[in-house]
Amino acid sequence: MNTTDRWSVDIYLNETDGETHAEARLATHDTDDLRGQGRARCNPTDWDVPEIGAELAAARALSDLAHRLLDSAATDIEAVTHERVNLVDH
């Protein structure tokens, strides 16, 4: 059986006083409540380049989202197999 699903991730960024917060939201056909958080702050001795803060915060939010997705997959596998699962990111 061949199937194609489309999942999308939206990243919301908010920058205030040298600190950038990001939220990555995964939307699938089953859920839209899986979210990752990330933040970055500008060191007071560094140049304030908002794009760099956005990149760091977004990357951290995506990383957090990936870990949450792995946890969700482990929970789903455990529900089916009734055995403890440890998924390692390779």
QUIURKA-V419606 format. One record per backbone hydrogen bond with DSSP energy under -0.5 kcal/mol. CO is the residue of the C=O (numbers start at 1). NH is the residue of the N-H. If there is no record, write none. Layout:
BEGIN
CO | NH
CO | NH
END
This chain:
BEGIN
1 | 3
5 | 7
8 | 27
10 | 12
10 | 25
12 | 23
14 | 21
16 | 19
18 | 42
19 | 16
20 | 40
21 | 14
22 | 38
23 | 12
23 | 25
24 | 26
24 | 36
25 | 10
26 | 34
27 | 8
31 | 28
33 | 35
34 | 26
36 | 24
38 | 22
40 | 20
43 | 46
47 | 49
48 | 50
49 | 52
49 | 53
50 | 54
51 | 55
52 | 56
53 | 57
54 | 58
55 | 59
56 | 60
57 | 61
58 | 62
59 | 63
60 | 64
61 | 65
62 | 66
63 | 67
64 | 68
65 | 69
66 | 70
67 | 71
68 | 72
69 | 73
70 | 74
71 | 75
72 | 76
73 | 77
74 | 78
75 | 79
76 | 80
77 | 81
78 | 82
86 | 88
END
